[in-house]
């Protein structure tokens, strides 16, 4: 099956933006001619962009399910709002759920239905959105997605404590003095990233692209998350998504890696509270399991969506 994507933009009236906004998207396959639901992919960060989810193109090529990628507002090819950096009243879950609703409506996906796959922050967004029981949502995949940020942070502290020296002490000392920008911090942080974010010896170009997107415009990441993957001091630091998970009607597949920064303890509340749920841990993966165990990941997701 050939992969010639269709690209486009939809206007998005973002509340409080103070300017016209747009959401950029790219679709593999033809949702109009496809008889069943399409898959909409929610990237992480927030602000990492769509590129690093490129293995999901395999879902279209192997299972003939059209896949919709998009850049969430504030990153990639969608509207940037650097002037909103630090504005916690602007960068909210509600903003991103409204953007998703707007995209689904503009692409006319409700009638035939749609599936969602959210990775990391994208899974937090997907879980929150699914708990609203949106019309047309069929199935939900949450990959490396914490159900609780306090539990994610707790897991991160345990993973940091297990890092080798001198990285562990360096990160502790940097954190005490609020240094999350220095070369010293960055070098030590790589010890965490290569164990718990992506364990491949060489990062794929599309994963590198995610880090470039976050560096290019960290407005939303710094506001909601914080300065790094394990220093979570942003506006969602107290988020407990599992509290609304009992409202999720969509059949749900949970995925995480054995070495994932999204540890079992922060995924478990999804499993406990979502009514129709299955959970698989990929044994040779961390946070980028769609790259680290690509074939297995795609098979799990494709079979789940097809059955």
SULSULRA-V416886 format. One record per residue. N is the residue number from 1. RES is the residue in one small letter. SS is DSSP state (H for helix, E for strand, - for the rest). PSI is psi in radians with two decimals (NA if undefined). OMEGA is omega in radians with two decimals (none if undefined). Layout:
# SULSULRA-V416886
n={N;N}
res={RES;RES}
ss={SS;SS}
psi={PSI;PSI}
omega={OMEGA;OMEGA}
This chain:
# SULSULRA-V416886
n={1;2;3;4;5;6;7;8;9;10;11;12;13;14;15;16;17;18;19;20;21;22;23;24;25;26;27;28;29;30;31;32;33;34;35;36;37;38;39;40;41;42;43;44;45;46;47;48;49;50;51;52;53;54;55;56;57;58;59;60;61;62;63;64;65;66;67;68;69;70;71;72;73;74;75;76;77;78;79;80;81;82;83;84;85;86;87;88;89;90;91;92;93;94;95;96;97;98;99;100;101;102;103;104;105;106;107;108;109;110;111;112;113;114;115;116;117;118;119;120;121;122;123;124;125;126;127;128;129;130;131;132;133;134;135;136;137;138;139;140;141;142;143;144;145;146;147;148;149;150;151;152;153;154;155;156;157;158;159;160;161;162;163;164;165;166;167;168;169;170;171;172;173;174;175;176;177;178;179;180;181;182;183;184;185;186;187;188;189;190;191;192;193;194;195;196;197;198;199;200;201;202;203;204;205;206;207;208;209;210;211;212;213;214;215;216;217;218;219;220;221;222;223;224;225;226;227;228;229;230;231;232;233;234;235;236;237;238;239;240;241;242;243;244;245;246;247;248;249;250;251;252;253;254;255;256;257;258;259;260;261;262;263;264;265;266;267;268;269;270;271;272;273;274;275;276;277;278;279;280;281;282;283;284;285;286;287;288;289;290;291;292;293;294;295;296;297;298;299;300;301;302;303;304;305;306;307}
res={x;x;x;x;x;x;x;x;x;x;x;x;x;x;x;x;x;x;x;x;x;x;x;x;x;x;x;x;x;x;x;x;x;x;x;x;x;x;x;x;x;x;x;x;x;x;x;x;x;x;x;x;x;x;x;x;x;x;x;x;x;x;x;x;x;x;x;x;x;x;x;x;x;x;x;x;x;x;x;x;x;x;x;x;x;x;x;x;x;x;x;x;x;x;x;x;x;x;x;x;x;x;x;x;x;x;x;x;x;x;x;x;x;x;x;x;x;x;x;x;x;x;x;x;x;x;x;x;x;x;x;x;x;x;x;x;x;x;x;x;x;x;x;x;x;x;x;x;x;x;x;x;x;x;x;x;x;x;x;x;x;x;x;x;x;x;x;x;x;x;x;x;x;x;x;x;x;x;x;x;x;x;x;x;x;x;x;x;x;x;x;x;x;x;x;x;x;x;x;x;x;x;x;x;x;x;x;x;x;x;x;x;x;x;x;x;x;x;x;x;x;x;x;x;x;x;x;x;x;x;x;x;x;x;x;x;x;x;x;x;x;x;x;x;x;x;x;x;x;x;x;x;x;x;x;x;x;x;x;x;x;x;x;x;x;x;x;x;x;x;x;x;x;x;x;x;x;x;x;x;x;x;x;x;x;x;x;x;x;x;x;x;x;x;x;x;x;x;x;x;x;x;x;x;x;x;x}
ss={-;-;-;-;-;E;E;E;E;E;E;E;-;-;-;-;-;-;-;-;E;E;E;E;E;E;E;E;-;-;-;-;-;-;-;-;-;E;E;E;E;E;-;-;-;-;-;-;-;-;H;H;H;H;H;H;H;H;H;H;H;H;H;-;-;-;E;E;E;E;E;-;-;-;-;-;-;-;-;-;-;H;H;H;-;-;-;-;-;-;-;-;H;H;H;H;H;H;H;H;H;H;H;H;H;H;-;-;-;-;-;-;-;E;E;E;E;E;E;-;H;H;H;H;H;H;H;H;H;H;-;-;-;-;-;-;E;E;E;E;E;E;E;-;-;-;-;E;H;H;H;H;H;H;H;H;H;H;H;H;H;-;-;-;-;-;H;H;H;H;H;H;H;H;H;H;-;-;-;-;-;-;H;H;H;H;H;H;H;H;H;H;H;H;H;H;-;-;-;-;-;-;-;-;H;H;H;H;H;H;H;H;H;H;H;H;-;-;H;H;H;H;H;H;-;-;-;E;-;-;E;-;-;-;-;-;-;-;-;E;H;H;H;H;H;H;H;-;-;-;E;E;E;E;E;E;E;-;-;-;-;-;-;H;H;H;H;H;H;H;H;H;H;-;-;-;E;E;E;E;E;E;-;-;-;-;-;-;H;H;H;H;-;H;H;H;H;H;H;H;H;H;H;H;H;H;-}
psi={2.24;2.60;1.48;1.70;2.69;2.28;2.65;-3.10;2.56;2.48;2.43;2.07;1.49;2.07;2.17;0.03;-0.57;0.15;2.78;2.44;2.80;2.63;2.13;2.44;2.86;2.29;2.25;2.18;3.11;1.77;-0.54;-0.73;-0.27;2.28;-0.39;-2.87;2.63;2.92;2.19;2.23;2.24;1.97;2.90;-2.79;-1.76;2.51;0.10;-0.29;2.95;-0.36;-0.71;-0.10;0.22;-0.51;-0.36;-0.24;-0.51;-0.51;-0.68;-0.80;-0.59;-0.46;0.00;0.42;2.07;2.51;2.24;2.05;2.61;2.72;2.12;2.64;2.40;-0.01;2.94;-2.26;0.05;3.06;2.31;2.54;1.13;-0.47;-0.22;0.16;2.26;-0.06;1.67;-0.26;-0.34;-0.90;1.66;2.86;-0.71;-0.72;-0.86;-0.51;-0.64;-0.69;-0.74;-0.80;-0.78;-0.74;-0.82;-0.74;-0.77;-0.59;0.01;0.93;-0.16;-0.69;-0.89;-0.35;2.90;2.67;2.74;2.41;2.17;2.27;2.26;-2.14;-0.63;-0.55;-0.63;-0.79;-0.78;-0.72;-0.75;-0.76;-0.76;-0.54;-0.27;-0.06;1.00;2.50;2.27;-0.32;2.18;-1.05;2.73;2.30;2.17;1.95;2.14;0.64;2.01;2.48;-0.21;2.15;-0.69;-0.67;-0.58;-0.78;-0.68;-0.78;-0.70;-0.69;-0.68;-0.71;-0.69;-0.70;-0.41;-0.01;2.66;2.77;2.64;0.03;-0.77;-0.90;-0.69;-0.81;-0.67;-0.81;-0.71;-0.73;-0.70;-0.64;0.16;0.43;1.86;0.30;-0.34;2.82;-0.62;-0.81;-0.84;-0.76;-0.80;-0.65;-0.51;-0.50;-0.64;-0.83;-0.73;-0.25;-0.66;-0.07;-0.92;2.03;0.02;2.47;-0.74;2.19;2.30;2.62;-0.66;-0.49;-0.72;-0.67;-0.65;-0.78;-0.61;-0.74;-0.75;-0.58;-0.66;-0.77;1.58;0.22;-0.94;-0.67;-0.86;-0.56;-0.81;-0.68;-1.11;-2.87;-0.30;3.08;-0.47;0.10;1.58;1.64;0.12;-2.98;-0.36;0.33;-0.42;0.19;2.32;1.40;-0.46;-0.37;-0.46;0.03;-0.44;-0.26;-0.14;2.04;-0.41;2.44;2.35;2.41;2.16;2.34;2.38;2.94;2.69;-0.57;0.29;2.45;-0.46;1.44;2.88;-0.65;-0.47;-0.19;-0.57;-0.68;-0.54;-0.83;-0.64;-0.60;-0.37;2.22;-0.83;1.71;2.56;2.53;2.21;2.28;2.23;2.10;-0.45;0.53;2.85;-2.13;-0.43;0.89;-0.42;-0.34;-0.76;-0.67;1.03;-0.87;-0.80;-0.75;-0.87;-0.69;-0.79;-0.82;-0.81;-0.78;-0.71;-0.78;-0.48;-0.47;NA}
omega={-3.10;-3.12;3.06;-3.02;3.03;3.14;3.09;3.10;2.99;3.08;3.12;3.13;-3.08;-3.09;3.08;-3.09;3.13;3.09;3.11;3.14;3.10;3.05;3.11;3.13;3.09;-3.07;2.97;-3.08;-3.09;-3.13;-3.08;-3.10;3.13;-3.04;-3.05;-3.11;3.01;3.12;3.08;-3.05;-3.14;-3.10;-3.11;-3.08;0.02;3.11;-3.06;-3.14;-2.98;-2.89;-3.02;3.06;-3.06;3.08;3.14;3.01;3.10;3.13;3.08;-3.03;-3.07;-3.06;3.11;3.07;3.11;-3.11;3.10;2.98;2.97;3.04;3.11;3.13;-3.14;3.14;3.03;-3.06;3.03;-3.07;3.06;3.12;-3.13;3.14;3.13;3.12;3.12;-3.10;-3.09;3.09;3.13;-3.09;-3.07;3.01;-3.10;3.13;-3.06;3.07;3.08;3.11;3.12;3.07;-3.11;3.14;3.14;-3.14;-3.11;3.13;3.07;-3.08;-3.00;-3.00;3.11;-3.13;-3.13;3.00;3.04;2.90;3.13;3.13;3.10;3.06;3.12;3.07;3.04;3.11;-3.13;3.11;3.11;-3.13;-3.12;-3.13;3.07;-3.13;-3.10;3.14;3.06;-3.12;-3.09;-3.11;-3.03;3.02;3.11;-3.05;-3.13;-2.99;3.10;3.02;-3.08;3.10;3.04;3.10;3.04;-3.13;3.11;3.10;3.14;3.11;3.11;3.12;3.11;-3.12;-3.12;3.13;3.09;3.00;0.08;-3.03;-3.06;-3.12;3.12;-3.12;3.10;-3.10;3.09;-3.12;-3.14;-3.13;3.06;-3.14;3.10;-3.07;-3.01;3.09;3.12;3.11;-3.10;-3.12;3.14;-3.13;3.14;3.10;3.08;-3.06;-3.07;3.05;-2.90;3.10;3.07;-3.02;3.09;-3.07;3.06;3.13;3.01;-3.12;-3.09;3.05;3.06;-3.14;3.12;3.12;3.10;3.12;-3.13;3.13;-3.12;3.13;-3.11;-3.02;-3.06;-3.13;-3.12;-3.11;-3.02;-3.07;-3.06;-3.04;3.13;-3.11;-3.07;3.01;-2.98;-3.09;-3.10;-2.98;3.14;-3.06;-3.13;-3.03;3.12;-3.04;-3.09;-3.11;3.13;-3.00;3.13;-3.14;-3.09;-3.13;-3.10;3.00;-2.95;3.02;3.06;3.08;2.93;-3.13;3.12;-3.09;-3.02;2.97;2.97;-3.03;-3.13;-3.06;3.13;3.06;-3.02;-3.14;3.03;-3.08;-3.11;-2.94;3.10;-3.03;-3.09;-2.95;3.04;-3.08;3.08;3.04;3.14;-2.90;-3.07;-3.03;2.98;-3.02;-3.12;-3.05;3.12;2.99;-3.02;3.06;-2.98;-3.06;-3.14;3.13;-3.10;3.12;3.13;-3.11;-3.10;3.13;3.13;-3.10;-3.06;-3.03;none}
